[in-house]
Amino acid sequence: MKFMLDTNICIFLIKTKSPNILRHIKKYSAGDIGISSITLAELEYGVEKSRYVERNRQALKEFILPLEIAPFDEKAAETYGYVRAMLEKKGVPIGSMDMLIGAHALSLGVTLVTNNVKEFKRIKGLKIVDWT
């Protein structure tokens, strides 16, 4: 995996089929783009609380089919501890799920694709790009 899609990019892509994002995705091979298991959990939550659970579950299954799902492992947990402590020390925390996803991308050394650059740029060393 070279790029990890953030939850907001996934939702935007599922809802709008954004030509800009699709153009970027088509530049890369299968296996180059994936999501964190944390992002998958957030997307599953969105399906469960939605009005059209079955329709949205099917859309999610189709969306994740070509993506690598990276498990949140021990290295990611260690990186999360570092990121959270660092952000708290600086007094610039970000959302808890964003911290988990950002730490996961950082632990894998991949670039996080997000349109929430403002928050994620607080994580030192995290490579970020906005494809919107």
Beta strands, then each sheet from edge to edge (+ up, - down):
strand 1: 3-5
strand 2: 33-36
strand 3: 68-70
strand 4: 111-113
strand 5: 127-129
sheet 1: 3+ 2+ 1+ 4+ 5+
end
